[in-house]
Amino acid sequence: MIDHLELRTNKMDESARFYADVLAPLGYRLKVECEPRGFGDDRGLDLFLAPGEPSSNVHYAFAAGSRALVMRSWEAGRDAGHQIDRAPALMPQIHPNYYAGFLRDPDGRLVEIACHQ
């Protein structure tokens, strides 16, 4: 079980804006504005952005409770001008109900919004 994730970035303002835009439909918001910056929902903090050299060879997914939330998060990123990787779609090769959309954060990391329902 993962308690939290900390990502290094040398593009702090751009990265904070990206995660604020994309995760808002999932109920996430910037809760800690000093460094490291922390994002979370009403249950706590679980995503931090810290200054440092980023690794772009990373892929992680945020859970969405519905396909509509996947679409809203992906569209929020697209509409804010963030880099799109793949539009939301069913991925039956993973399992019959797997639905996900993909974006790239300012450091090139693959960010997935996924629903298993």
Phi, psi and omega in degrees: 000130179267129178275316178201167181232133175241127180247139176270142179209146170253014177233060189303308183296317179296318181293318179298319178295316179303306183293324176298316180294309188286326185268349180305316179298340179269003179091010179270150175209162175287118183250336178236115186264353174271181181261133001286145177284139185237136178245149176189185177240200182291345180272341180154193179254135176214002176227124180236144174245122181241149177293142178153180181284122183280157169250124181269352182271057183224143177223128177214161185231145172254137181279136174241141183283352180204163175295327178297322177291324174303310182298316181296320178294315180298315179296324178299317177294314179299311183294335177275359177087015179281160185288126178270139174256303178213142178290154177302139180197160171291144178233073185296344176293338177271305167194163190302332184254007183288121182230127185209153173233151188230139175228172173242133177280175184300341177263008176089003180288143179279117181246123183249141170246120190231148175228136181257007184254000000 
